């Protein structure tokens, strides 16, 4: 698989002051895990020694020997918190507070290409520590990321911006991806739940089984059906408008589409969803076709 576009060097240069080089953060796509040479020393600027991202050589690390970060209150970083900011023509607003943030979507990962280079907080990216990139969480902050496909979870410190690739909500460091099984597959359906360091009860989570080549765990999470992946074409207040959008998708023969009523903040909205889809690659393939119908920007939706 080809790795997705992470942004041009020009965009990175223009945005370096605003978001500390975040424009190169794009996310690792399914199956892109070719071996590579050992990490190179950090350099300033937006150039890298590799055109494509990769894993380090050798077997995956023993994640049982790498401690997860302990959430603690930290002052906002001087860098990476400008709001709004723009990357590749899209604008984003940083959340004023991480508390209460919960989102489901697709996770990707990043590794050897970026190891040792500056993150959006001007810290050095370490693919052997539990960290992550996120588009809108304040930097730094902490979150628990749970792989909805296998129940494994990990606490990460969010200190970077990205992934700036469609249909991805978080970019995990290499070891975080290994620990919860995003690597070597490349992507996974996940839940990202921000952690409030002032309330340690939010850290509670059932023990999870270990990935191959990693730690052994005390227990295996309860088996649950794999969640279903959809593309949400839109959410409409009017049923007629929703059916009109659904008909456009049906006429384009993009797949099964349905209109689902949902209560949002006391109001009924009609969600138009395409799917269930096979995987992230299918979502990536269909998204531009939906945009071409003039229906706006679709987003990934996950249902249990």
JOTA-V251621 format. One record per backbone hydrogen bond with DSSP energy under -0.5 kcal/mol. CO is the residue of the C=O (numbers start at 1). NH is the residue of the N-H. If there is no record, write none. Layout:
co=CO nh=NH
co=CO nh=NH
This chain:
co=8 nh=12
co=9 nh=13
co=10 nh=14
co=11 nh=15
co=12 nh=16
co=13 nh=16
co=15 nh=19
co=16 nh=20
co=18 nh=80
co=18 nh=82
co=19 nh=22
co=21 nh=24
co=22 nh=25
co=24 nh=26
co=25 nh=164
co=29 nh=32
co=31 nh=33
co=34 nh=55
co=54 nh=112
co=55 nh=36
co=61 nh=63
co=62 nh=65
co=63 nh=66
co=65 nh=67
co=69 nh=71
co=85 nh=92
co=87 nh=90
co=90 nh=87
co=92 nh=84
co=92 nh=85
co=98 nh=101
co=101 nh=194
co=103 nh=192
co=105 nh=190
co=106 nh=169
co=106 nh=170
co=107 nh=188
co=108 nh=172
co=109 nh=28
co=110 nh=174
co=111 nh=114
co=111 nh=115
co=112 nh=115
co=114 nh=117
co=117 nh=125
co=119 nh=122
co=123 nh=119
co=125 nh=116
co=125 nh=127
co=126 nh=129
co=127 nh=175
co=129 nh=131
co=130 nh=157
co=131 nh=173
co=132 nh=159
co=132 nh=160
co=133 nh=171
co=136 nh=95
co=139 nh=77
co=141 nh=158
co=142 nh=195
co=143 nh=145
co=143 nh=156
co=144 nh=146
co=144 nh=193
co=145 nh=154
co=146 nh=148
co=146 nh=191
co=147 nh=150
co=147 nh=151
co=152 nh=147
co=154 nh=145
co=155 nh=69
co=156 nh=143
co=156 nh=158
co=157 nh=132
co=157 nh=159
co=158 nh=140
co=158 nh=141
co=159 nh=121
co=160 nh=134
co=163 nh=165
co=165 nh=168
co=170 nh=108
co=170 nh=172
co=171 nh=133
co=172 nh=110
co=173 nh=177
co=174 nh=178
co=175 nh=179
co=176 nh=180
co=177 nh=181
co=177 nh=182
co=177 nh=183
co=178 nh=181
co=182 nh=186
co=185 nh=31
co=188 nh=107
co=189 nh=148
co=189 nh=149
co=190 nh=105
co=191 nh=146
co=191 nh=193
co=192 nh=103
co=192 nh=194
co=193 nh=144
co=195 nh=142
co=195 nh=197
co=196 nh=199
co=199 nh=202
co=200 nh=203
co=201 nh=204
co=211 nh=214
co=228 nh=303
co=229 nh=276
co=229 nh=277
co=230 nh=232
co=230 nh=301
co=231 nh=233
co=231 nh=274
co=232 nh=299
co=234 nh=272
co=236 nh=270
co=238 nh=242
co=239 nh=243
co=240 nh=244
co=241 nh=245
co=242 nh=246
co=243 nh=247
co=244 nh=248
co=245 nh=249
co=246 nh=250
co=247 nh=251
co=248 nh=252
co=249 nh=254
co=250 nh=253
co=256 nh=275
co=258 nh=260
co=258 nh=273
co=260 nh=271
co=262 nh=264
co=262 nh=269
co=264 nh=267
co=267 nh=264
co=267 nh=269
co=269 nh=262
co=269 nh=271
co=270 nh=236
co=271 nh=260
co=271 nh=273
co=272 nh=233
co=272 nh=234
co=273 nh=258
co=273 nh=275
co=274 nh=231
co=277 nh=229
co=279 nh=283
co=280 nh=284
co=281 nh=285
co=282 nh=286
co=283 nh=287
co=284 nh=288
co=286 nh=289
co=286 nh=290
co=287 nh=291
co=288 nh=292
co=289 nh=293
co=290 nh=293
co=290 nh=295
co=291 nh=294
co=296 nh=298
co=299 nh=232
co=301 nh=230
co=303 nh=228
